[in-house]
């Protein structure tokens, strides 16, 4: 039987372990801060760039999350050359470059340039995610990996709650009157002047963000973050790993896990970034909808706290994933059968359902990969592209933009199948191909 000890990458001392968790936790804070700006950016860019449909608006998430798909495998190659610490620092620098792209984008009010900046930010995050998730999984027993990732999730979601509130307070201050003034402008020159002034609001925040990211990259290089030896990582292979396997494609539980990550990130982005669009479709004012993302993330934060205190002492990772999927199904039905602020509450509660999914799916999917751990992690990171695809499907189905489908039905069709598959992975999929 495989023991927890065989699955641990030894560190020199417990203090070193704690230091590593602290540093990675801070990086997860940065992930959350950057990632969850998208909810505010969708509504800001819809106004500034005068986008004509929600399909166009969701290209914000498409550009950001598709970077994970294209950069995950190259990121694993980069990490093999640079190691974890240098690779993470490089990721921060790439994110800083993406933030600077917002300056010419704002001056030109160019939606294409904004999307370019978001894609470059996503490139940097792909590198950081490919490094940090396996790192936090392998510095302790695999059975408690979900607990450590839950701690990382708290760092991520605290940042995620604050970042849309901060950005929307700067970019969308007096949002209702701004929108009304732009719509009532009697001349092209007047309208352009208002839009240019609004667009300029994004410049200073993103200059500050770029500077902070560059400083953090330098500090990370100088930090005492330990580097797990490559040979130690390969020793995570056990007799239960079928160590004679020659390809990453020979691990069905990993491949099913990558699809599970794809669907999970899709529903997470729907609950976090699409909640404002959903509210707007029901006639709610921009002054209110700009805050909705933070409600979802607050619910996720509660879920992470529950995970820390229950995994693995009270429930296993598999059980947590099953319960989460069932909650997702229940809350999706709640959204479908209600309307108004009740439906918004159910969408926000999807954050609670989603909270423990990433912490549970990730360790279940990379379990027993041995020397294929980094490549397997990169494959899972590619699954983050679900955040690019599923919101676009939703927008394409909606009555205003696509197939003339009612808003609540389009949302339900996008969410329910995802949660059903996640439930399947929790019950059976994570066992596929494993020798027990």
C-alpha positions in Angstrom: 0.0 0.0 0.0 1.3 3.5 -0.8 1.9 5.6 2.3 1.8 9.3 2.6 5.5 9.3 3.0 6.2 8.0 -0.5 4.3 10.9 -1.9 6.1 13.7 -0.2 9.0 15.7 -1.7 11.2 16.0 1.4 12.1 19.5 2.5 15.1 20.3 4.8 12.9 21.5 7.7 9.3 22.2 8.7 10.3 25.9 8.7 11.3 25.6 5.0 7.9 24.0 4.3 6.1 26.9 6.0 8.1 29.5 4.1 7.3 27.8 0.8 3.6 27.8 1.7 3.7 31.5 2.6 5.4 32.5 -0.6 3.1 30.4 -2.8 0.1 31.7 -0.9 1.2 35.3 -1.7 1.5 34.3 -5.4 -2.1 32.9 -5.3 -3.1 36.3 -3.9 -1.7 37.8 -7.1 -3.4 35.2 -9.3 -6.7 36.1 -7.7 -6.2 39.9 -7.9 -5.4 39.8 -11.6 -7.9 37.1 -12.6 -11.0 38.5 -11.0 -10.5 42.0 -12.4 -12.2 40.5 -15.5 -15.7 40.8 -14.1 -15.3 44.6 -13.8 -13.4 44.9 -17.1 -16.2 43.2 -19.0 -18.6 45.9 -18.0 -16.0 48.7 -18.3 -14.9 47.7 -21.8 -18.5 47.2 -22.9 -19.1 50.9 -22.2 -15.7 52.3 -23.2 -15.4 50.3 -26.5 -19.1 50.6 -27.2 -19.4 46.8 -27.7 -22.6 45.7 -29.4 -23.3 42.4 -27.8 -22.4 40.1 -24.8 -20.6 37.8 -27.2 -18.1 40.6 -27.8 -17.9 41.3 -24.1 -17.0 37.7 -23.3 -14.0 37.9 -25.5 -12.4 39.5 -22.4 -12.5 36.1 -20.7 -11.8 34.3 -23.9 -8.5 36.2 -24.5 -7.5 35.8 -20.9 -8.2 32.1 -20.4 -7.2 30.9 -23.9 -3.6 31.9 -23.0 -3.6 28.9 -20.6 -4.4 26.5 -23.4 -1.6 27.7 -25.7 1.0 28.3 -23.0 0.6 25.5 -20.6 2.8 22.9 -22.4 5.5 25.5 -23.3 5.4 26.6 -19.6 6.3 23.0 -18.5 9.2 23.1 -20.9 10.3 26.5 -19.5 10.1 25.2 -15.9 12.3 22.3 -16.7 14.9 24.8 -17.9 14.5 27.5 -15.3 13.3 25.6 -12.2 10.3 26.7 -10.2 11.5 30.0 -8.7 12.9 31.6 -11.8 10.0 30.4 -13.8 7.5 32.0 -11.4 9.5 35.3 -11.5 9.4 35.2 -15.3 5.6 34.7 -15.1 5.3 37.8 -13.0 7.4 39.9 -15.5 5.2 38.7 -18.4 2.1 39.7 -16.5 3.7 43.2 -16.0 4.2 43.5 -19.7 0.6 42.6 -20.3 -0.5 45.3 -17.8 1.5 47.9 -19.7 -0.3 47.1 -22.9 -3.4 48.7 -21.3 -1.8 52.1 -21.7 -1.8 52.3 -25.5 -5.1 50.4 -25.5 -6.7 53.0 -23.3 -5.3 55.9 -25.3 -6.6 54.4 -28.6 -9.7 52.9 -27.0 -8.8 49.7 -28.9 -10.6 46.6 -27.9 -8.1 44.5 -29.8 -5.2 46.0 -27.8 -7.1 45.4 -24.5 -7.5 41.8 -25.5 -3.8 41.5 -26.4 -2.9 42.8 -22.9 -5.2 40.3 -21.3 -3.8 37.4 -23.4 -0.2 38.4 -22.3 -1.4 38.5 -18.7 -2.8 35.1 -19.1 0.5 33.9 -20.5 2.3 34.9 -17.4 -0.4 33.3 -15.2 -0.2 30.1 -17.2 3.5 29.9 -16.2 2.8 30.7 -12.6 -0.1 28.2 -12.4 1.9 25.4 -14.1 4.5 25.9 -11.4 2.6 26.7 -8.2 -0.2 24.1 -8.3 2.0 21.0 -8.5 4.5 22.6 -6.1 1.9 23.1 -3.4 0.6 19.6 -4.0 3.9 17.8 -3.6 5.3 19.5 -0.5 3.2 17.3 1.7 1.0 14.2 1.7 -1.2 13.9 -1.4 -4.2 13.1 0.9 -4.1 16.5 2.4 -3.2 18.4 -0.8 -6.8 19.7 -1.1 -6.3 21.3 2.4 -3.2 23.1 1.3 -4.8 24.2 -2.0 -7.8 25.4 0.0 -5.4 27.7 2.0 -4.1 28.9 -1.4 -7.7 29.4 -2.4 -8.4 31.7 0.5 -5.4 33.9 -0.5 -6.8 33.8 -4.1 -10.4 34.7 -3.2 -9.5 37.4 -0.6 -7.8 39.1 -3.5 -10.6 38.2 -5.8 -13.2 39.8 -3.5 -11.2 43.1 -3.2 -9.9 43.5 -6.8 -13.3 44.0 -8.6 -14.5 46.3 -5.9 -11.3 48.4 -6.1 -11.2 48.5 -9.9 -14.9 49.2 -10.3 -14.7 52.0 -7.7 -12.0 53.6 -9.9 -13.2 52.7 -13.4 -17.0 52.7 -12.9 -17.4 55.5 -10.3 -20.9 57.1 -10.8 -21.5 54.4 -13.4 -25.2 55.0 -13.9 -24.8 58.8 -14.6 -21.8 58.1 -16.8 -23.8 55.6 -18.9 -26.7 58.0 -19.2 -24.5 60.9 -20.2 -22.8 58.9 -22.9 -26.1 57.6 -24.3 -27.6 61.2 -24.2 -24.6 62.9 -25.9 -25.9 65.0 -28.7 -22.8 65.1 -30.9 -20.1 62.6 -31.9 -17.4 65.0 -30.4 -19.2 65.1 -27.0 -19.6 61.3 -26.9 -16.0 60.7 -27.9 -14.8 63.1 -25.2 -16.7 61.3 -22.5 -15.5 57.9 -23.7 -11.9 59.1 -23.9 -12.1 60.5 -20.4 -13.6 57.2 -19.1 -11.0 55.1 -20.9 -8.1 57.1 -19.4 -9.2 56.0 -15.9 -7.6 52.6 -16.6 -4.1 53.9 -17.2 -2.9 54.7 -13.7 -4.2 51.5 -12.0 -2.4 49.3 -14.6 0.8 51.3 -14.4 0.8 50.7 -10.7 0.0 47.0 -11.2 2.9 46.6 -13.7 5.4 48.2 -11.3 4.2 46.0 -8.4 4.5 42.9 -10.5 8.0 43.7 -11.6 9.1 44.4 -7.9 7.5 41.1 -6.9 9.4 39.2 -9.6 12.7 40.6 -8.2 11.8 39.8 -4.6 10.8 36.3 -5.6 14.2 35.7 -7.1 15.8 36.8 -3.9 13.4 34.8 -1.7 14.4 31.5 0.1 11.8 29.5 -1.9 13.2 26.0 -1.9 13.5 24.1 -5.2 12.4 20.5 -5.2 15.2 18.4 -6.7 14.1 16.8 -10.0 15.2 13.4 -9.0 13.1 13.6 -5.8 10.0 14.4 -7.9 10.6 11.4 -10.1 10.8 9.2 -7.0 7.1 9.9 -6.3 6.4 7.0 -8.7 5.3 3.9 -6.7 4.4 0.4 -7.5 0.8 1.6 -7.9 1.8 4.1 -10.6 2.4 1.5 -13.3 5.9 3.0 -13.7 6.5 1.3 -17.0 4.1 3.8 -18.7 5.8 5.8 -21.4 3.3 8.5 -22.2 1.1 11.0 -20.4 -1.8 9.7 -22.5 -1.7 6.4 -20.6 -3.2 7.9 -17.5 -7.0 8.0 -18.0 -7.7 9.6 -14.6 -5.5 12.5 -15.7 -7.2 13.0 -19.1 -10.7 12.8 -17.5 -9.4 15.2 -14.9 -8.3 17.7 -17.5 -11.8 17.7 -18.9 -13.1 18.1 -15.4 -10.9 21.2 -14.9 -12.1 22.5 -18.2 -15.8 22.3 -17.1 -15.1 23.4 -13.6 -13.3 26.6 -14.7 -16.1 27.3 -17.1 -18.8 27.2 -14.4 -16.5 29.2 -12.0 -16.1 32.0 -14.6 -19.9 31.9 -15.3 -20.6 32.3 -11.6 -18.0 35.0 -11.1 -17.7 37.0 -14.3 -21.1 36.4 -16.0 -23.1 37.2 -12.9 -23.0 40.9 -13.8 -24.1 40.2 -17.4 -27.0 38.0 -16.0 -28.1 40.8 -13.8 -27.9 43.4 -16.6 -30.1 41.1 -18.8 -32.7 41.3 -16.1 -32.6 45.1 -16.1 -30.5 45.7 -13.1 -28.4 49.0 -13.1 -24.6 49.0 -13.7 -24.1 50.6 -10.3 -25.3 47.3 -8.7 -24.1 44.7 -11.2 -20.5 45.9 -11.0 -20.3 44.5 -7.5 -21.8 41.1 -8.1 -18.5 39.3 -8.8 -17.4 40.0 -5.2 -20.6 38.2 -3.9 -19.6 35.0 -5.7 -16.1 35.2 -4.5 -17.2 35.8 -0.9 -19.2 32.5 -1.1 -16.1 30.8 -2.5 -14.1 32.1 0.5 -16.6 30.4 2.8 -16.1 27.2 0.9 -12.4 27.3 1.2 -12.6 27.8 5.0 -14.8 24.8 5.2 -12.3 22.8 3.2 -9.4 23.7 5.6 -11.3 22.4 8.6 -12.8 19.3 7.1 -10.2 17.9 4.6 -8.9 15.2 5.2 -10.0 15.0 8.9 -13.7 14.7 8.4 -14.2 14.1 4.7 -12.0 12.9 1.8 -11.2 14.9 -1.3 -13.5 12.7 -3.3 -16.4 13.3 -0.9 -15.8 17.0 -1.0 -16.0 17.0 -4.8 -19.2 14.9 -4.8 -20.9 17.3 -2.3 -19.7 20.3 -4.3 -21.1 18.9 -7.6 -24.4 18.1 -5.9 -24.6 21.7 -4.6 -23.8 23.0 -8.0 -26.6 21.0 -9.5 -29.0 22.3 -6.8 -28.0 25.9 -7.1 -28.2 25.8 -11.0 -31.8 24.5 -10.7 -32.4 27.4 -8.2 -31.2 29.9 -10.8 -33.4 28.4 -13.5 -36.7 28.4 -11.5 -36.3 31.9 -9.9 -35.7 35.4 -11.2 -34.5 38.8 -10.0 -32.3 39.1 -6.9 -33.2 35.6 -5.8 -31.6 34.2 -9.0 -28.5 36.4 -8.4 -28.2 34.9 -4.9 -28.3 31.4 -6.3 -25.6 32.4 -8.9 -23.5 33.8 -6.0 -24.0 30.6 -4.0 -22.5 28.7 -6.9 -19.2 30.1 -5.6 -19.7 28.0 -2.5 -20.3 24.9 -4.7 -17.3 25.7 -6.8 -14.8 26.4 -3.9 -13.5 22.9 -3.2 -13.6 21.7 -6.8 -10.1 22.9 -7.9 -8.5 21.8 -4.6 -10.1 18.3 -5.0 -9.8 17.8 -8.7 -6.1 18.8 -9.0 -4.6 16.2 -6.5 -6.9 13.5 -7.7 -5.8 14.1 -11.3 -2.0 14.2 -10.7 -2.0 11.3 -8.2 0.5 8.6 -9.1 1.9 10.4 -12.2 5.5 10.2 -10.9 7.9 11.6 -13.5 5.0 12.8 -15.6 3.8 15.2 -12.9 5.0 18.4 -14.5 3.6 17.5 -17.9 0.4 16.3 -16.4 0.1 19.6 -14.5 0.6 21.5 -17.8 -2.3 19.4 -19.3 -4.5 20.3 -16.4 -3.6 24.0 -16.8 -4.7 23.8 -20.4 -8.1 22.9 -19.1 -8.4 26.4 -17.7 -9.4 27.3 -21.2 -12.9 26.3 -20.1 -13.2 29.8 -18.8 -12.8 31.0 -22.4 -15.3 28.7 -24.0 -18.3 28.2 -21.8 -19.2 31.9 -21.2 -19.0 32.4 -25.0 -21.5 29.5 -25.4 -23.8 31.1 -22.9 -23.6 34.5 -24.7 -24.3 32.8 -28.1 -27.4 31.1 -26.7 -28.9 34.1 -25.1 -31.9 35.8 -26.5 -30.2 39.2 -27.1 -27.1 37.9 -28.9 -27.6 34.5 -30.4 -30.3 31.7 -30.6 -33.1 33.7 -29.0 -33.0 31.5 -25.9 -34.3 32.9 -22.6 -31.5 34.1 -20.3 -32.2 31.7 -17.5 -32.5 28.7 -19.9 -29.2 29.5 -21.6 -27.4 29.7 -18.2 -28.9 26.4 -17.1 -27.9 24.6 -20.3 -24.3 25.8 -19.8 -24.1 24.9 -16.1 -26.0 21.6 -15.5 -24.1 19.3 -17.8 -20.8 20.6 -16.3 -21.8 19.8 -12.8 -23.1 16.3 -13.8 -19.7 15.5 -15.3 -17.9 16.8 -12.2 -20.1 14.5 -10.1 -19.1 11.6 -12.4 -15.4 12.3 -12.0 -15.8 12.5 -8.2 -17.6 9.1 -8.1 -15.8 7.1 -10.7 -13.6 9.1 -13.2 -10.7 9.8 -10.8 -10.2 6.0 -10.4 -10.0 5.3 -14.1 -6.9 3.3 -15.0 -5.4 3.3 -11.5 -4.1 0.1 -10.0 -5.6 0.0 -6.5 
